[in-house]
Amino acid sequence: MTRVNQTMEAALAVTRFGFGARPGEIEAVSADPRGWLEAQIRPGGAASPAGPLFDSATRVQQLLDYNELAREGRRDEGGDDPEARFEALRESRRTLTEQTGEEFLARAQLAATTADGFAERWALFWANLFTVSATKFQSAVLLGQYEREAIRPHVFGQFEDLAIAAEQHPAMLLYLDQAQSVGPTSIMGARREAGLNENLAREILELHTIGADGGYTQADVTEFARALTGWSIPTPRNLESLPATGGRRRQRARAEALAGEPGRNGFVWRSAMHEPGTRIVLGRRYAQSGVEQGEAILRDLARHPATARRLARRIATHFVADQPPESLTARLEAAWTRSNGDLGAVARALVSAPEAWSPTADKIKTPYDFIISTHRALGVSPPRVQPLNQALESMGQPAWRAPSPEGWPDTAADWVGPDAVVKRLNWSKAVADRLPGYEPVAVAEGALGPRLGHTSYQALARAESRSESLTLFLMSPEFQRR
């Protein structure tokens, strides 16, 4: 391979598969672009953001404490000092929200500085597949923990293990209302009016595995939802503190039974909520086996041929083109099938596929991609979360706030409307005006390498000011696409 071709491959490696080039990165990668990508496919998964961040179990307890404070306030609305209670609740909510913002900033700082851009993009692809949105406060406060503990460690492992970790995390259970789903004839269901919730079961089938055309029926959704009852989160501290003496002994024993068995990352199996009985999903029978019943169904869905086919196309669409070559989708599906859903093998098939290396850039950057790649091109990291959030909000992709369980859209039509382009232009100009010390042509050459076309180069060189030139670079077709 000639040096020119190697440099172009390096530019494609860091801009298409990653989040853009940092100064000097294209030159460093050009010695072995494909080897650089393959070296990031590690059994331990993708790196996590750094910092003094809480784990899931701690965060769940903080959320439960907040909920208990809210309940106490409602019970004591006519108490001695309602204003003090309200202020304590507001301060607790503010603290939880600020800590969530710190998580998002740490995530953006990792993306802006990491040497493993492909691993980071791959991790966020899977986080978007298994979307949990901040549109609900209860799930929003767990989003950082969800990505760090349920998604990132598993993105180069077996897909079924990733699916189990994602679906059992408290963030997902709260977002899709699974934590309160109760089997009608379970111990808890028989004692009070409680309902079965089908949200998680439906989204697993429709969005996370086989897809809407995967051949399932409403009966399959209901049966799967029954199998998932008991997947929940811990109970508040006050149940755990009931005394075990005298007449309270039986009450404490019942509370312990309802509290359930703790699992990883704040997940709890509550057998008293589980609908007993054999389940039949997609024609396969699953014996009553407690928490393992839902897990067995989910693992079979993860191994289903329709899942391999659907997710292979989704990977190709995200990384290569809105309408990816059928040959690429088939290549990824074959790698998935041969390896029984080994995501590391699928990632290696992607980076080795000839179709993935076309010099034509077909993918429009999302607002998050655009902002992160700008920071990388300039060699800086987002210092504060507020301006980052404001920029994302103005461009239509607010932090962690996907509009539905489908996640963020992934095609040009969703991101290149006239208003969206104006918002990107305004932000680019504001960035350029604040950074007068940069040499725009050098920044463009470092960020794009041989992807920088002659027309764009001439426009940058002939601009009347550095600010104008840098704005033109950020809005150039080469930089807006990957």
C-alpha positions as CSV (number, residue, x, y, z in Angstrom):
1,M,0.0,0.0,0.0
2,T,1.3,3.5,-0.9
3,R,1.9,6.1,1.8
4,V,-0.9,8.2,0.3
5,N,-3.4,5.3,0.7
6,Q,-2.2,4.6,4.2
7,T,-2.7,8.2,5.2
8,M,-6.2,8.2,3.7
9,E,-7.0,5.0,5.6
10,A,-5.7,6.6,8.8
11,A,-8.0,9.6,8.2
12,L,-11.0,7.2,7.7
13,A,-10.1,5.1,10.7
14,V,-10.1,8.1,13.1
15,T,-13.0,10.0,11.6
16,R,-15.4,7.3,10.5
17,F,-14.9,4.6,13.1
18,G,-14.0,7.1,15.9
19,F,-14.9,10.6,17.1
20,G,-12.5,12.5,14.9
21,A,-8.7,13.2,14.9
22,R,-6.8,15.0,17.5
23,P,-3.7,17.0,16.4
24,G,-1.1,14.6,15.0
25,E,-3.3,11.5,15.3
26,I,-3.8,10.8,11.6
27,E,0.0,10.8,11.1
28,A,0.5,8.5,14.2
29,V,-2.2,6.0,13.0
30,S,-1.0,6.0,9.4
31,A,1.6,3.3,10.1
32,D,-1.1,0.7,10.6
33,P,-4.7,2.1,10.5
34,R,-6.5,-1.3,10.7
35,G,-4.2,-2.5,13.3
36,W,-5.0,0.6,15.4
37,L,-8.7,-0.3,15.2
38,E,-8.2,-4.0,16.0
39,A,-6.1,-3.2,19.0
40,Q,-9.0,-1.5,20.6
41,I,-11.2,-4.6,20.5
42,R,-10.4,-5.9,24.0
43,P,-12.2,-8.6,26.1
44,G,-12.6,-6.1,29.0
45,G,-14.7,-3.8,26.9
46,A,-14.5,0.0,26.4
47,A,-12.8,2.4,28.9
48,S,-15.1,4.2,31.4
49,P,-15.0,7.9,32.3
50,A,-12.7,8.8,35.1
51,G,-13.5,10.6,38.3
52,P,-15.0,10.2,41.8
53,L,-18.3,8.7,40.4
54,F,-20.8,6.6,42.4
55,D,-21.5,3.0,41.7
56,S,-25.0,1.7,40.8
57,A,-25.8,0.2,44.2
58,T,-24.9,3.5,46.0
59,R,-26.8,5.5,43.4
60,V,-29.9,3.4,43.8
61,Q,-29.9,3.9,47.5
62,Q,-29.5,7.7,47.0
63,L,-32.6,7.6,44.8
64,L,-34.5,5.6,47.3
65,D,-33.6,8.1,50.0
66,Y,-34.9,10.9,47.8
67,N,-38.1,9.0,47.1
68,E,-38.6,8.4,50.9
69,L,-38.0,12.1,51.6
70,A,-40.7,12.9,49.0
71,R,-43.1,10.5,50.6
72,E,-42.5,11.9,54.1
73,G,-43.2,15.4,52.7
74,R,-46.5,14.3,51.3
75,R,-47.5,12.5,54.6
76,D,-46.6,15.6,56.6
77,E,-47.9,18.4,54.4
78,G,-49.5,20.1,57.4
79,G,-46.6,19.6,59.7
80,D,-44.5,22.1,61.7
81,D,-42.1,23.2,59.0
82,P,-43.3,22.3,55.4
83,E,-41.0,24.8,53.9
84,A,-38.0,23.1,55.4
85,R,-39.1,19.8,54.1
86,F,-39.7,21.2,50.6
87,E,-36.2,22.8,50.6
88,A,-34.6,19.6,51.7
89,L,-36.3,17.7,48.9
90,R,-35.4,20.4,46.4
91,E,-31.7,20.3,47.5
92,S,-31.7,16.5,47.3
93,R,-33.0,16.6,43.7
94,R,-30.5,19.4,42.8
95,T,-27.6,17.3,44.1
96,L,-28.8,14.2,42.2
97,T,-29.1,16.2,39.0
98,E,-25.7,17.9,39.4
99,Q,-24.1,14.5,39.9
100,T,-25.7,13.2,36.7
101,G,-24.3,16.3,34.9
102,E,-20.9,15.5,36.2
103,E,-21.2,11.9,34.8
104,F,-22.2,13.3,31.4
105,L,-19.3,15.8,31.4
106,A,-16.9,13.0,32.3
107,R,-18.2,10.9,29.4
108,A,-17.8,13.8,27.0
109,Q,-14.3,14.5,28.3
110,L,-13.4,10.8,27.7
111,A,-14.7,11.0,24.1
112,A,-12.8,14.2,23.5
113,T,-9.4,12.9,24.7
114,T,-9.4,9.1,24.3
115,A,-6.8,7.4,22.1
116,D,-9.4,4.7,21.5
117,G,-12.0,6.5,19.5
118,F,-13.4,3.3,17.9
119,A,-14.0,1.6,21.2
120,E,-15.7,4.7,22.4
121,R,-18.0,5.0,19.4
122,W,-18.7,1.2,19.6
123,A,-19.7,1.5,23.2
124,L,-22.1,4.4,22.6
125,F,-23.6,2.6,19.7
126,W,-24.7,-0.2,22.1
127,A,-25.8,2.3,24.7
128,N,-28.1,3.9,22.1
129,L,-29.4,0.5,21.1
130,F,-30.3,-0.2,24.8
131,T,-31.6,3.3,25.3
132,V,-32.4,4.6,28.7
133,S,-33.5,8.2,28.6
134,A,-33.3,11.1,31.0
135,T,-36.9,12.0,30.1
136,K,-37.7,10.3,33.5
137,F,-36.0,11.6,36.6
138,Q,-35.9,8.2,38.2
139,S,-33.9,6.7,35.4
140,A,-32.0,9.9,34.6
141,V,-30.0,9.8,37.9
142,L,-28.7,6.3,37.0
143,L,-27.6,6.9,33.4
144,G,-23.9,7.3,34.1
145,Q,-23.8,4.1,36.2
146,Y,-25.8,2.3,33.6
147,E,-23.3,3.0,30.8
148,R,-20.3,2.5,33.0
149,E,-21.4,-0.8,34.6
150,A,-23.9,-2.4,32.3
151,I,-22.8,-1.4,28.8
152,R,-19.1,-0.6,28.5
153,P,-17.7,-3.8,30.1
154,H,-19.6,-6.1,27.7
155,V,-19.4,-4.4,24.3
156,F,-16.7,-6.7,23.0
157,G,-18.1,-9.8,24.7
158,Q,-21.1,-12.0,24.0
159,F,-24.2,-10.1,23.0
160,E,-26.4,-12.1,25.4
161,D,-24.3,-11.1,28.4
162,L,-24.6,-7.4,27.3
163,A,-28.4,-7.8,27.0
164,I,-28.7,-9.4,30.4
165,A,-26.6,-6.6,32.1
166,A,-28.5,-3.9,30.3
167,E,-32.1,-5.2,30.9
168,Q,-31.4,-6.0,34.6
169,H,-29.9,-2.6,35.4
170,P,-32.1,-0.4,37.7
171,A,-31.9,2.4,35.1
172,M,-33.7,0.2,32.5
173,L,-36.1,-1.3,35.0
174,L,-37.2,2.2,36.1
175,Y,-37.2,3.7,32.6
176,L,-39.6,1.0,31.3
177,D,-41.6,0.6,34.5
178,Q,-40.4,-3.0,35.1
179,A,-39.5,-2.5,38.7
180,Q,-43.2,-2.4,39.8
181,S,-44.5,-5.1,37.4
182,V,-46.2,-7.7,39.6
183,G,-47.5,-11.1,38.6
184,P,-51.3,-11.1,39.2
185,T,-51.2,-14.5,41.0
186,S,-47.8,-13.9,42.7
187,I,-47.6,-13.6,46.5
188,M,-47.6,-9.8,46.2
189,G,-50.2,-9.7,43.5
190,A,-52.6,-11.8,45.4
191,R,-52.5,-9.5,48.4
192,R,-53.2,-6.2,46.6
193,E,-54.3,-4.9,43.3
194,A,-51.1,-4.8,41.2
195,G,-50.6,-5.0,37.5
196,L,-48.4,-6.6,35.0
197,N,-46.4,-4.2,32.9
198,E,-45.4,-5.2,29.4
199,N,-43.1,-2.3,28.5
200,L,-39.7,-4.0,29.0
201,A,-40.8,-7.3,27.4
202,R,-42.1,-5.4,24.3
203,E,-39.1,-3.2,23.9
204,I,-36.7,-6.2,24.2
205,L,-38.6,-7.9,21.4
206,E,-39.1,-4.9,19.2
207,L,-36.0,-2.8,19.7
208,H,-33.3,-4.8,21.4
209,T,-33.4,-8.2,19.7
210,I,-35.5,-9.7,16.9
211,G,-37.4,-6.6,15.8
212,A,-41.0,-5.8,14.9
213,D,-40.9,-8.2,12.0
214,G,-39.3,-10.9,14.0
215,G,-42.4,-13.1,14.1
216,Y,-43.6,-12.5,17.7
217,T,-47.2,-12.0,18.8
218,Q,-49.0,-10.1,21.6
219,A,-49.2,-13.4,23.4
220,D,-45.4,-13.7,23.3
221,V,-45.1,-10.2,24.8
222,T,-47.5,-11.0,27.6
223,E,-45.8,-14.4,28.4
224,F,-42.4,-12.8,28.4
225,A,-43.6,-10.0,30.7
226,R,-44.9,-12.6,33.1
227,A,-41.5,-14.3,33.1
228,L,-39.8,-10.9,33.8
229,T,-41.9,-10.2,36.9
230,G,-39.6,-10.1,40.0
231,W,-36.9,-8.1,38.1
232,S,-36.7,-5.1,40.4
233,I,-34.7,-2.7,42.6
234,P,-34.1,-2.6,46.3
235,T,-36.7,-1.5,48.8
236,P,-36.3,1.6,51.0
237,R,-34.1,1.4,54.1
238,N,-37.1,1.6,56.5
239,L,-38.1,-2.0,55.6
240,E,-34.6,-3.3,56.4
241,S,-34.7,-1.6,59.8
242,L,-37.8,-3.2,61.2
243,P,-37.0,-4.8,64.6
244,A,-37.0,-8.6,64.7
245,T,-38.5,-8.9,68.2
246,G,-41.9,-9.5,69.7
247,G,-44.9,-9.0,67.4
248,R,-42.7,-7.4,64.7
249,R,-40.8,-10.6,64.0
250,R,-43.3,-11.8,61.4
251,Q,-43.5,-8.4,59.8
252,R,-39.7,-8.2,59.4
253,A,-39.7,-11.7,57.9
254,R,-42.3,-10.6,55.3
255,A,-40.4,-7.4,54.6
256,E,-37.2,-9.4,54.0
257,A,-39.1,-11.7,51.6
258,L,-40.5,-8.8,49.7
259,A,-37.1,-7.0,49.6
260,G,-35.7,-9.8,47.4
261,E,-32.2,-11.1,46.7
262,P,-29.6,-8.5,45.7
263,G,-27.8,-9.0,42.4
264,R,-25.1,-7.0,40.6
265,N,-25.3,-3.2,40.0
266,G,-28.3,-2.6,42.2
267,F,-30.5,-5.3,40.6
268,V,-32.8,-7.2,42.9
269,W,-34.7,-10.4,42.3
270,R,-38.0,-10.3,44.2
271,S,-39.6,-13.7,44.1
272,A,-42.8,-12.5,45.8
273,M,-43.6,-10.4,42.7
274,H,-42.9,-13.2,40.2
275,E,-45.8,-14.8,38.3
276,P,-45.5,-18.5,38.8
277,G,-45.8,-21.1,36.0
278,T,-44.4,-22.3,32.8
279,R,-44.1,-19.8,29.9
280,I,-44.2,-20.2,26.2
281,V,-42.5,-17.6,24.0
282,L,-42.0,-18.0,20.3
283,G,-43.1,-21.6,20.5
284,R,-40.5,-22.6,23.1
285,R,-41.4,-23.7,26.6
286,Y,-39.6,-22.3,29.7
287,A,-40.1,-24.0,33.0
288,Q,-40.7,-22.1,36.2
289,S,-37.2,-21.4,37.5
290,G,-37.3,-18.0,39.2
291,V,-35.0,-15.3,37.9
292,E,-33.5,-17.8,35.4
293,Q,-36.8,-18.0,33.5
294,G,-36.7,-14.5,32.1
295,E,-32.9,-14.8,31.6
296,A,-33.4,-17.9,29.5
297,I,-35.9,-16.3,27.2
298,L,-33.7,-13.2,26.8
299,R,-30.6,-15.4,26.0
300,D,-32.6,-17.2,23.3
301,L,-33.8,-13.9,21.8
302,A,-30.2,-12.7,21.8
303,R,-29.1,-15.8,19.9
304,H,-32.1,-15.7,17.4
305,P,-31.2,-15.4,13.7
306,A,-33.5,-12.4,13.3
307,T,-31.4,-10.6,16.0
308,A,-28.2,-11.2,14.1
309,R,-29.7,-10.0,10.8
310,R,-31.3,-6.9,12.3
311,L,-28.4,-5.7,14.4
312,A,-25.9,-6.4,11.6
313,R,-27.7,-4.0,9.4
314,R,-27.9,-1.5,12.3
315,I,-24.2,-1.6,12.8
316,A,-23.5,-1.1,9.1
317,T,-26.0,1.8,9.0
318,H,-24.3,3.5,11.9
319,F,-20.7,3.1,10.8
320,V,-20.8,3.2,7.0
321,A,-23.9,4.6,5.3
322,D,-27.6,5.3,5.7
323,Q,-28.3,2.7,3.1
324,P,-25.4,0.3,3.6
325,P,-24.2,-2.3,1.1
326,E,-26.1,-5.5,1.4
327,S,-22.7,-7.3,1.2
328,L,-21.5,-5.5,4.3
329,T,-24.7,-6.4,6.3
330,A,-24.3,-10.1,5.2
331,R,-20.6,-10.1,6.2
332,L,-21.5,-8.8,9.7
333,E,-24.4,-11.2,10.1
334,A,-22.1,-14.1,9.1
335,A,-19.5,-13.1,11.7
336,W,-22.3,-12.8,14.3
337,T,-23.7,-16.2,13.5
338,R,-20.3,-18.0,13.4
339,S,-19.3,-16.6,16.7
340,N,-22.7,-17.0,18.5
341,G,-23.0,-13.3,19.0
342,D,-19.4,-12.5,19.9
343,L,-19.3,-8.7,19.5
344,G,-15.5,-8.6,19.3
345,A,-15.7,-10.9,16.3
346,V,-18.4,-8.7,14.8
347,A,-16.2,-5.6,15.4
348,R,-13.2,-7.2,13.7
349,A,-15.5,-8.1,10.7
350,L,-16.5,-4.5,10.5
351,V,-13.0,-3.0,10.5
352,S,-11.7,-5.6,8.0
353,A,-14.7,-5.2,5.5
354,P,-13.7,-3.6,2.2
355,E,-17.1,-1.9,2.1
356,A,-16.3,0.0,5.3
357,W,-13.3,1.8,3.7
358,S,-14.9,3.7,0.9
359,P,-13.4,7.2,0.8
360,T,-16.9,8.7,0.3
361,A,-18.2,10.0,3.6
362,D,-21.9,9.1,3.7
363,K,-22.7,9.6,7.4
364,I,-23.7,13.0,8.8
365,K,-22.5,13.7,12.3
366,T,-25.0,13.9,15.1
367,P,-24.8,17.0,17.3
368,Y,-22.9,15.1,19.9
369,D,-20.5,13.7,17.3
370,F,-20.0,17.2,15.9
371,I,-19.2,18.8,19.2
372,I,-16.9,16.1,20.3
373,S,-15.0,16.0,17.0
374,T,-14.6,19.8,17.2
375,H,-13.0,19.5,20.6
376,R,-10.7,16.7,19.3
377,A,-9.7,18.8,16.3
378,L,-8.8,21.7,18.5
379,G,-7.0,19.5,21.0
380,V,-9.2,20.6,24.0
381,S,-11.7,19.0,26.3
382,P,-15.1,20.4,27.4
383,P,-14.4,22.1,30.7
384,R,-17.9,22.6,32.0
385,V,-21.2,20.8,31.6
386,Q,-23.5,23.8,31.2
387,P,-22.3,25.1,27.9
388,L,-22.0,21.5,26.6
389,N,-25.6,20.9,27.5
390,Q,-26.7,24.2,26.0
391,A,-25.0,23.4,22.7
392,L,-26.6,20.0,22.5
393,E,-30.0,21.3,23.5
394,S,-29.9,24.0,20.8
395,M,-28.9,21.4,18.1
396,G,-31.6,19.0,19.1
397,Q,-29.8,16.3,20.9
398,P,-30.0,17.2,24.6
399,A,-27.8,15.2,26.9
400,W,-29.0,11.6,27.6
401,R,-32.6,12.7,26.6
402,A,-33.5,10.5,23.6
403,P,-37.1,11.1,22.7
404,S,-38.1,7.4,23.0
405,P,-36.8,3.9,23.7
406,E,-35.8,3.8,20.0
407,G,-32.8,6.0,20.9
408,W,-31.3,8.7,18.8
409,P,-31.9,8.5,15.0
410,D,-29.0,7.7,12.8
411,T,-29.6,9.0,9.3
412,A,-28.9,12.3,7.6
413,A,-32.6,13.2,7.2
414,D,-32.9,13.5,11.0
415,W,-30.0,16.0,11.4
416,V,-29.7,18.2,8.3
417,G,-32.8,20.3,8.2
418,P,-32.4,24.1,7.6
419,D,-32.9,25.0,11.3
420,A,-30.4,22.4,12.4
421,V,-27.8,23.7,10.0
422,V,-28.3,27.3,11.2
423,K,-27.8,26.1,14.8
424,R,-24.5,24.3,13.9
425,L,-23.4,27.5,12.1
426,N,-24.1,29.7,15.0
427,W,-22.3,27.4,17.4
428,S,-19.3,27.1,15.0
429,K,-19.0,30.9,14.7
430,A,-19.2,31.3,18.5
431,V,-16.4,28.7,18.9
432,A,-14.3,30.4,16.3
433,D,-14.8,33.9,17.8
434,R,-13.6,32.6,21.2
435,L,-10.5,30.9,19.8
436,P,-8.6,33.5,17.7
437,G,-5.2,31.9,18.3
438,Y,-5.7,28.8,16.1
439,E,-4.4,28.5,12.5
440,P,-7.5,27.2,10.7
441,V,-5.8,25.6,7.7
442,A,-3.4,23.6,10.0
443,V,-6.3,22.6,12.2
444,A,-8.3,21.4,9.1
445,E,-5.3,19.4,7.8
446,G,-4.7,17.8,11.2
447,A,-8.4,16.9,11.6
448,L,-9.1,15.6,8.1
449,G,-5.8,14.8,6.4
450,P,-6.3,13.8,2.8
451,R,-10.1,14.0,3.3
452,L,-9.8,17.8,3.1
453,G,-10.9,18.6,-0.4
454,H,-9.4,21.3,-2.7
455,T,-12.5,23.5,-2.7
456,S,-12.7,23.6,1.1
457,Y,-9.0,24.1,1.4
458,Q,-9.2,27.1,-0.9
459,A,-12.1,28.6,1.0
460,L,-10.2,28.4,4.3
461,A,-7.1,29.9,2.8
462,R,-8.9,32.8,1.3
463,A,-11.1,33.7,4.3
464,E,-10.9,37.3,5.5
465,S,-10.2,36.3,9.1
466,R,-9.1,33.4,11.2
467,S,-12.5,33.4,12.8
468,E,-14.2,33.1,9.4
469,S,-11.8,30.5,8.3
470,L,-12.3,28.3,11.4
471,T,-16.0,28.6,11.0
472,L,-15.8,27.5,7.4
473,F,-13.7,24.5,8.4
474,L,-16.2,23.4,11.1
475,M,-19.1,23.8,8.6
476,S,-17.3,22.2,5.7
477,P,-18.9,19.1,4.1
478,E,-15.8,17.0,5.0
479,F,-16.0,17.9,8.7
480,Q,-19.7,17.6,8.9
481,R,-19.5,14.0,7.6
482,R,-17.6,11.0,8.7
